[in-house]
Amino acid sequence: MSRRIVGPFNRVEGDLEVHLDISDARVQDAWVVSPLYRGFEQILHGKDPRDAMVYTPRICGICSVSQSVAAAMALADAQGLAMPANGELAVNLILANENVADHLTHFYLFFMPDFARGVYADEPWHSQVTGRFRAVSGTAARQVLPARADFMHLMGLLAGKWPHSLAIQPGGTTRSIEVQEQMRISGILFAFRRFLESTLFGDTLEAVLALDSFEALHAWAARYPWEHSDFCRFLHLADALNLDQLGRGSDTFMSYGVYSGRDGHLFGQGVWQADARSVLDPGLIREDLSHSWMAHRKDPKHPYDGVTVPDADACNGYTWCKAPRLDGRVVEVGALARQVVDGQPLIRDLVRRSGGNVRNRVVARLLEIARVVVAMEGWGRELTPGEPCCNHASIPEEATGCGMIEAARGSLGHWLKIRNGRILNYQIIAPTTWNFSPRDARGTPGSLEQALIGAPVRNGEKDPVAVQHIVRSFDPCMVCTVH
Amino acid sequence: MTEHRKRDLNLLWLQSGGCGGCTLSLLCAESPDVLTALEAAGIRLLWHPSISEASGDEFRSLLEQVSTGEIALDILCLEGAVVRGPGGTGRFHMLAGTGQPMMEWIGKLARQAEYVVAVGSCAAYGGITAGGSNPSDACGLQYVGTGKTGLLGEAFRARSTMPVVNIAGCPTHPNWVTETLMQLASGQLAEKDLDPLGRPRSYADHLVHHGCPRNEFYEFKASAEKPSDLGCMMEHMGCLGTQAHADCNTRLWNGEGSCLRGGYACINCTAPGFEEPGHSFSETPTIAGIPIGLPTDMPKAWFVALASLSKAATPKRLKENAVSDHIRVSPGNRPRKRS
């Protein structure tokens, strides 16, 4: 058995280190280390609650709007405030814009470049894939950066700028919408749909969304040469490298639900385990500190009562990340969890067959792009020019509130206590805190720690490429993880 | 323009106590995109945490070679604050895989670099990471707030003899970064091109107020009172656009946006200490009804006199529209004189 320290991982947001025990050319055990602590929960203590709208988006430059929406919802919950229809639609559009752009960034810039690595030089597909996806020089990045930037003109239009907008407020959005904005939204979405259909999928979004099983997906891909589109390229690699057998996690999936509307969430809330959906009880969330560099570790606490006091010498600590658990269970969050909980037929079938793994996480993300863009087109049409976007209320002297949403990378929650009109406690659990958590008091490893066990290690590999695929398949955001 | 260089400039980009938002903003660069802009400038990315292939061991050996001078380091960019805590150990950010505090790596590499660039307000002055009680003991490369007591200190000069270039902003506009790097690469950025806080004057000699679409409301002191109102946000809503050094309303973000165009106040994110304004970001502190922070360079008495005069003359259109979320009263059309 040899212990190896792998890091820094790049093309994850922030810094990451992983410790591996390796024998028989397999990873036998893994420890995930989040090496950066900044202390947002301490920074927020004593502030005017409204200032959370300035601080919390700056937790993360890639999930900035998601942090804003969670903070706005926590404040709105404390204020008893609801958004007008236009505000809700605008928030959905802004959040969707970020989430879809993040999925795109992950696929093209963070995940795919690993297949251009020299370790795959002998594979028949390598030169094609390298020309397309190689970091910095591949043709895909040159195509996707302008398409992404054009798509993010929605941010300029609806949120002023990205990241770190203050357009999202507890009562809606600050940017009123006239008919000309509505026209621009529809034009931007039309152009982005064209990019997705021509470059990413090689088919209409509707055709992709009609794929309802593994067989249907397989039959669809077989209709084309594997270089037909970037999605086809990925499916080909997934087959060639058995990515469906890599990185199996805890197979318990959680989603807080997201994109609110008249009929509830577009993507529903719940837990998926052993082929069954159950109701999520947020009261059962606890943060375990037994292996974190944190003080005050007795009794895992619900985030309303959570404490964040760093202690670099805490015994058995090996990361700044806490270990959130749902009723004691390790859960996986992200696009795969969101789609399997919601009941998307293709994703349900893939999870039934092979659980959470590298292939299924990536397919779920791409499929979600199609679902969300179609929904965005609908929200754009539903906007009513001239109607208000924002309701108003004052901040109460004493209150509690929580905001639970889905960021691109999974379930994001903010829990807030206000006393004497100031923030008494503000606790945040980010998606990657769930996925990259350390062991808990019972010694149960977190999702990634479980997913890494069994990963193959090739002869002479210092940073096993399989480990890199598994890590990046979660689309980790390390700056959110610890904040 | 200096003579044609024989080789591309090597750029190494590191991240520490920040959110990565300046990089994500940079990926929104347009006409051209960031990769094309770097290529055009003759800048080769040695490594960037979000877009390079090298990970783990490959990166660590690159870092060794750069820190010993084996590979030339022309431009070192740091995004995010330098994290010094706890107790000056830097253990709040140990660079993964190296067992060493990031602040030590930054110090070592800065001494090898021709130019050192702080990307964003965190790397420049501490920024949001230094907010509240500054739990991580964050500082900027050369500054802490307005004092030159950051990691590298007042006396620091990069090999080129330039001090740290502070591309401040939270986040930075993509073009502030690409244009500054292009200026560096073409030999067109000297110390005189930086303002007294180390910011490139190309954008820091402007005020956010310039080109603000709410200027007419400002002129007549027709003020917004709540989020989504159309009026000027200086009097009540905390807007610092008249004092903030940046060209956000003439350059625009993500196509056609800016904070003001998005309907919310400028929080002066390019300034040292913006993270702790001493009051809520969304409220303007006043004394006897007069905002404490007056427009840059404007004598107080003059401002007060102008404000009361313009308030008395505010047209009905501006008075009503200022507190509405849509235009209620349209501009009139003067009847044409018949000859």
HADDOCK unambig.tbl for C-alpha pairs under 7 A between the chains (distance, minus, plus):
assign (segid A and resid 5 and name CA) (segid B and resid 97 and name CA) 6.04 0.50 0.50
assign (segid A and resid 6 and name CA) (segid B and resid 56 and name CA) 5.83 0.50 0.50
assign (segid A and resid 6 and name CA) (segid B and resid 97 and name CA) 5.73 0.50 0.50
assign (segid A and resid 7 and name CA) (segid B and resid 55 and name CA) 6.87 0.50 0.50
assign (segid A and resid 7 and name CA) (segid B and resid 56 and name CA) 4.21 0.50 0.50
assign (segid A and resid 7 and name CA) (segid B and resid 96 and name CA) 5.05 0.50 0.50
assign (segid A and resid 7 and name CA) (segid B and resid 97 and name CA) 4.32 0.50 0.50
assign (segid A and resid 8 and name CA) (segid B and resid 55 and name CA) 6.25 0.50 0.50
assign (segid A and resid 8 and name CA) (segid B and resid 56 and name CA) 4.84 0.50 0.50
assign (segid A and resid 8 and name CA) (segid B and resid 95 and name CA) 6.98 0.50 0.50
assign (segid A and resid 8 and name CA) (segid B and resid 96 and name CA) 4.48 0.50 0.50
assign (segid A and resid 8 and name CA) (segid B and resid 97 and name CA) 5.44 0.50 0.50
assign (segid A and resid 9 and name CA) (segid B and resid 55 and name CA) 5.31 0.50 0.50
assign (segid A and resid 9 and name CA) (segid B and resid 56 and name CA) 5.80 0.50 0.50
assign (segid A and resid 10 and name CA) (segid B and resid 49 and name CA) 4.90 0.50 0.50
assign (segid A and resid 10 and name CA) (segid B and resid 50 and name CA) 6.10 0.50 0.50
assign (segid A and resid 10 and name CA) (segid B and resid 55 and name CA) 5.63 0.50 0.50
assign (segid A and resid 11 and name CA) (segid B and resid 49 and name CA) 5.90 0.50 0.50
assign (segid A and resid 11 and name CA) (segid B and resid 50 and name CA) 4.41 0.50 0.50
assign (segid A and resid 11 and name CA) (segid B and resid 51 and name CA) 6.21 0.50 0.50
assign (segid A and resid 12 and name CA) (segid B and resid 50 and name CA) 6.80 0.50 0.50
assign (segid A and resid 13 and name CA) (segid B and resid 20 and name CA) 6.96 0.50 0.50
assign (segid A and resid 14 and name CA) (segid B and resid 20 and name CA) 6.99 0.50 0.50
assign (segid A and resid 15 and name CA) (segid B and resid 96 and name CA) 6.47 0.50 0.50
assign (segid A and resid 16 and name CA) (segid B and resid 96 and name CA) 5.87 0.50 0.50
assign (segid A and resid 17 and name CA) (segid B and resid 96 and name CA) 4.96 0.50 0.50
assign (segid A and resid 17 and name CA) (segid B and resid 97 and name CA) 6.10 0.50 0.50
assign (segid A and resid 35 and name CA) (segid B and resid 93 and name CA) 5.52 0.50 0.50
assign (segid A and resid 35 and name CA) (segid B and resid 94 and name CA) 5.78 0.50 0.50
assign (segid A and resid 35 and name CA) (segid B and resid 96 and name CA) 6.51 0.50 0.50
assign (segid A and resid 36 and name CA) (segid B and resid 92 and name CA) 5.45 0.50 0.50
assign (segid A and resid 36 and name CA) (segid B and resid 93 and name CA) 4.41 0.50 0.50
assign (segid A and resid 36 and name CA) (segid B and resid 94 and name CA) 6.99 0.50 0.50
assign (segid A and resid 37 and name CA) (segid B and resid 92 and name CA) 5.07 0.50 0.50
assign (segid A and resid 37 and name CA) (segid B and resid 93 and name CA) 6.50 0.50 0.50
assign (segid A and resid 37 and name CA) (segid B and resid 136 and name CA) 6.96 0.50 0.50
assign (segid A and resid 38 and name CA) (segid B and resid 17 and name CA) 6.46 0.50 0.50
assign (segid A and resid 38 and name CA) (segid B and resid 129 and name CA) 6.37 0.50 0.50
assign (segid A and resid 38 and name CA) (segid B and resid 135 and name CA) 6.84 0.50 0.50
assign (segid A and resid 38 and name CA) (segid B and resid 136 and name CA) 5.34 0.50 0.50
assign (segid A and resid 39 and name CA) (segid B and resid 135 and name CA) 5.76 0.50 0.50
assign (segid A and resid 39 and name CA) (segid B and resid 136 and name CA) 6.56 0.50 0.50
assign (segid A and resid 42 and name CA) (segid B and resid 135 and name CA) 6.74 0.50 0.50
assign (segid A and resid 43 and name CA) (segid B and resid 131 and name CA) 5.86 0.50 0.50
assign (segid A and resid 43 and name CA) (segid B and resid 132 and name CA) 4.30 0.50 0.50
assign (segid A and resid 43 and name CA) (segid B and resid 133 and name CA) 6.06 0.50 0.50
assign (segid A and resid 43 and name CA) (segid B and resid 134 and name CA) 6.73 0.50 0.50
assign (segid A and resid 44 and name CA) (segid B and resid 132 and name CA) 6.76 0.50 0.50
assign (segid A and resid 48 and name CA) (segid B and resid 280 and name CA) 6.11 0.50 0.50
assign (segid A and resid 51 and name CA) (segid B and resid 280 and name CA) 6.22 0.50 0.50
assign (segid A and resid 51 and name CA) (segid B and resid 281 and name CA) 6.19 0.50 0.50
assign (segid A and resid 58 and name CA) (segid B and resid 19 and name CA) 6.18 0.50 0.50
assign (segid A and resid 59 and name CA) (segid B and resid 19 and name CA) 5.64 0.50 0.50
assign (segid A and resid 60 and name CA) (segid B and resid 19 and name CA) 4.41 0.50 0.50
assign (segid A and resid 60 and name CA) (segid B and resid 20 and name CA) 6.66 0.50 0.50
assign (segid A and resid 60 and name CA) (segid B and resid 21 and name CA) 6.62 0.50 0.50
assign (segid A and resid 61 and name CA) (segid B and resid 19 and name CA) 4.93 0.50 0.50
assign (segid A and resid 61 and name CA) (segid B and resid 20 and name CA) 4.99 0.50 0.50
assign (segid A and resid 61 and name CA) (segid B and resid 21 and name CA) 3.38 0.50 0.50
assign (segid A and resid 61 and name CA) (segid B and resid 24 and name CA) 6.37 0.50 0.50
assign (segid A and resid 62 and name CA) (segid B and resid 21 and name CA) 6.27 0.50 0.50
assign (segid A and resid 62 and name CA) (segid B and resid 24 and name CA) 6.39 0.50 0.50
assign (segid A and resid 109 and name CA) (segid B and resid 51 and name CA) 6.13 0.50 0.50
assign (segid A and resid 110 and name CA) (segid B and resid 50 and name CA) 6.99 0.50 0.50
assign (segid A and resid 110 and name CA) (segid B and resid 51 and name CA) 6.98 0.50 0.50
assign (segid A and resid 113 and name CA) (segid B and resid 53 and name CA) 6.65 0.50 0.50
assign (segid A and resid 135 and name CA) (segid B and resid 51 and name CA) 6.15 0.50 0.50
assign (segid A and resid 135 and name CA) (segid B and resid 52 and name CA) 5.51 0.50 0.50
assign (segid A and resid 135 and name CA) (segid B and resid 53 and name CA) 5.40 0.50 0.50
assign (segid A and resid 136 and name CA) (segid B and resid 51 and name CA) 6.39 0.50 0.50
assign (segid A and resid 136 and name CA) (segid B and resid 52 and name CA) 6.49 0.50 0.50
assign (segid A and resid 145 and name CA) (segid B and resid 27 and name CA) 6.81 0.50 0.50
assign (segid A and resid 145 and name CA) (segid B and resid 33 and name CA) 6.55 0.50 0.50
assign (segid A and resid 146 and name CA) (segid B and resid 30 and name CA) 6.76 0.50 0.50
assign (segid A and resid 146 and name CA) (segid B and resid 33 and name CA) 6.49 0.50 0.50
assign (segid A and resid 149 and name CA) (segid B and resid 28 and name CA) 4.85 0.50 0.50
assign (segid A and resid 149 and name CA) (segid B and resid 30 and name CA) 6.92 0.50 0.50
assign (segid A and resid 152 and name CA) (segid B and resid 254 and name CA) 6.18 0.50 0.50
assign (segid A and resid 153 and name CA) (segid B and resid 254 and name CA) 4.88 0.50 0.50
assign (segid A and resid 153 and name CA) (segid B and resid 255 and name CA) 5.10 0.50 0.50
assign (segid A and resid 155 and name CA) (segid B and resid 254 and name CA) 6.40 0.50 0.50
assign (segid A and resid 156 and name CA) (segid B and resid 253 and name CA) 5.97 0.50 0.50
assign (segid A and resid 156 and name CA) (segid B and resid 254 and name CA) 4.60 0.50 0.50
assign (segid A and resid 156 and name CA) (segid B and resid 255 and name CA) 5.77 0.50 0.50
assign (segid A and resid 156 and name CA) (segid B and resid 256 and name CA) 5.33 0.50 0.50
assign (segid A and resid 156 and name CA) (segid B and resid 257 and name CA) 3.88 0.50 0.50
assign (segid A and resid 156 and name CA) (segid B and resid 258 and name CA) 6.86 0.50 0.50
assign (segid A and resid 157 and name CA) (segid B and resid 256 and name CA) 6.38 0.50 0.50
assign (segid A and resid 157 and name CA) (segid B and resid 257 and name CA) 5.83 0.50 0.50
assign (segid A and resid 158 and name CA) (segid B and resid 262 and name CA) 6.45 0.50 0.50
assign (segid A and resid 159 and name CA) (segid B and resid 262 and name CA) 5.11 0.50 0.50
assign (segid A and resid 160 and name CA) (segid B and resid 257 and name CA) 4.27 0.50 0.50
assign (segid A and resid 160 and name CA) (segid B and resid 258 and name CA) 4.50 0.50 0.50
assign (segid A and resid 160 and name CA) (segid B and resid 259 and name CA) 4.97 0.50 0.50
assign (segid A and resid 160 and name CA) (segid B and resid 261 and name CA) 5.69 0.50 0.50
assign (segid A and resid 160 and name CA) (segid B and resid 262 and name CA) 3.70 0.50 0.50
assign (segid A and resid 161 and name CA) (segid B and resid 253 and name CA) 5.53 0.50 0.50
assign (segid A and resid 161 and name CA) (segid B and resid 254 and name CA) 5.93 0.50 0.50
assign (segid A and resid 161 and name CA) (segid B and resid 257 and name CA) 5.61 0.50 0.50
assign (segid A and resid 161 and name CA) (segid B and resid 258 and name CA) 5.69 0.50 0.50
assign (segid A and resid 161 and name CA) (segid B and resid 259 and name CA) 6.58 0.50 0.50
assign (segid A and resid 162 and name CA) (segid B and resid 25 and name CA) 6.85 0.50 0.50
assign (segid A and resid 163 and name CA) (segid B and resid 21 and name CA) 6.31 0.50 0.50
assign (segid A and resid 163 and name CA) (segid B and resid 25 and name CA) 6.59 0.50 0.50
assign (segid A and resid 163 and name CA) (segid B and resid 171 and name CA) 6.93 0.50 0.50
assign (segid A and resid 166 and name CA) (segid B and resid 264 and name CA) 6.12 0.50 0.50
assign (segid A and resid 167 and name CA) (segid B and resid 262 and name CA) 6.03 0.50 0.50
assign (segid A and resid 167 and name CA) (segid B and resid 263 and name CA) 6.52 0.50 0.50
assign (segid A and resid 167 and name CA) (segid B and resid 264 and name CA) 6.21 0.50 0.50
assign (segid A and resid 173 and name CA) (segid B and resid 228 and name CA) 6.97 0.50 0.50
assign (segid A and resid 174 and name CA) (segid B and resid 227 and name CA) 5.45 0.50 0.50
assign (segid A and resid 174 and name CA) (segid B and resid 228 and name CA) 3.91 0.50 0.50
assign (segid A and resid 174 and name CA) (segid B and resid 262 and name CA) 6.68 0.50 0.50
assign (segid A and resid 174 and name CA) (segid B and resid 263 and name CA) 4.96 0.50 0.50
assign (segid A and resid 174 and name CA) (segid B and resid 264 and name CA) 6.50 0.50 0.50
assign (segid A and resid 175 and name CA) (segid B and resid 228 and name CA) 5.84 0.50 0.50
assign (segid A and resid 175 and name CA) (segid B and resid 262 and name CA) 5.31 0.50 0.50
assign (segid A and resid 175 and name CA) (segid B and resid 263 and name CA) 5.05 0.50 0.50
assign (segid A and resid 176 and name CA) (segid B and resid 228 and name CA) 6.59 0.50 0.50
assign (segid A and resid 176 and name CA) (segid B and resid 325 and name CA) 5.98 0.50 0.50
assign (segid A and resid 176 and name CA) (segid B and resid 326 and name CA) 6.69 0.50 0.50
assign (segid A and resid 386 and name CA) (segid B and resid 326 and name CA) 6.45 0.50 0.50
assign (segid A and resid 388 and name CA) (segid B and resid 325 and name CA) 6.80 0.50 0.50
assign (segid A and resid 390 and name CA) (segid B and resid 228 and name CA) 6.57 0.50 0.50
assign (segid A and resid 462 and name CA) (segid B and resid 57 and name CA) 6.77 0.50 0.50
assign (segid A and resid 463 and name CA) (segid B and resid 56 and name CA) 6.32 0.50 0.50
assign (segid A and resid 463 and name CA) (segid B and resid 57 and name CA) 6.80 0.50 0.50
assign (segid A and resid 479 and name CA) (segid B and resid 19 and name CA) 5.85 0.50 0.50
